[in-house]
């Protein structure tokens, strides 16, 4: 890389880091002002516990969330300064083409994208798990929550299905349980029980008032009893499907969870798929937002940096609004989560191409 490339790359990355360092203290200060009373309410909560378990992970999560905004603002701010100082005029006078001028921006966007991908897929989910555990323990007001599932069915594998009419997740017990095993479309075994209770110590279920029927070619074998301790290929955690859980799973674990849930016949996993796809689409947006910012700010305007920042913030607001709407729509049953998550990038990618062609002229 030439000296000019190093100059642009260094200033671009420094502007990006500087923008994040401005945004994060503001976010932390606002959060402290909202939660200081809850921190002081708990006598056993120390300053270092708040910092280590909450604000370190708070910073990781929101720094990653603000990354597209920081990229966009820093690119507009730095490029506007280049334009106002007529440095871009000097660059183009030296017969450096606009695509060549974009090269250090592309390198910088690649560095940020790689870091963001690693954060999204591995670091942020583990960090969110610690942060949410802290929030549930110290910050959330205790209120009544229905901790039961009703009319729940699950496919354990290609041949085994379970059904439970009601299961209390707090007491780990339920009633009207049944499991069926098929060979093709032929029923081969059925087990029903009036009550079912989970024993966490040895990971077994206790069935009360149970009946079993094994079906053979020429006869059936029926058995029954008062109690039966047995194991199944599921646990009470499989009864709960919450989109918030997806944010706490690293991508490999999330993919395994989605694949297992599909095999088990869970109908709507769009919220989990949206979270998985978003972890890649949002970092890739770094390239799109960078090119839009450079194309907008490369031309010297009357009003200087302020006009470029105002236009840029307006476009960024539209992008974030579009992104949130697409995420909500993508989580609806029957929607295409992949298309919805990537739609903002597709639309703004087309805008980036248009602005690039216009700026190149």
SULSULWO-V177699 format. One record per pair of residues at least 24 apart in sequence whose C-alpha atoms are under 6 Angstrom apart, sorted by sequence separation. I is the first residue (numbers start at 0). J is the second residue. If there is no record, write none. Layout:
i->I j->J
i->I j->J
//
This chain:
i->172 j->196
i->188 j->212
i->204 j->228
i->171 j->196
i->188 j->213
i->204 j->229
i->171 j->197
i->187 j->213
i->188 j->214
i->203 j->229
i->204 j->230
i->245 j->271
i->187 j->214
i->203 j->230
i->242 j->270
i->242 j->271
i->19 j->69
i->18 j->69
i->15 j->69
i->15 j->70
i->15 j->73
i->14 j->73
i->270 j->330
i->291 j->351
i->294 j->354
i->269 j->330
i->287 j->348
i->294 j->355
i->60 j->123
i->273 j->336
i->294 j->358
i->267 j->332
i->56 j->126
i->56 j->130
i->53 j->130
i->8 j->103
i->4 j->103
i->8 j->107
i->155 j->263
i->154 j->263
i->153 j->263
i->154 j->264
i->128 j->247
i->127 j->247
i->124 j->246
i->125 j->247
i->124 j->247
i->124 j->248
i->124 j->249
i->121 j->249
i->120 j->249
i->120 j->250
i->119 j->278
i->115 j->282
i->112 j->282
i->108 j->285
i->108 j->286
i->82 j->297
i->83 j->299
i->71 j->288
i->75 j->292
i->79 j->296
i->82 j->299
i->67 j->285
i->71 j->289
i->74 j->292
i->78 j->296
i->78 j->297
i->75 j->296
i->79 j->304
i->97 j->359
//
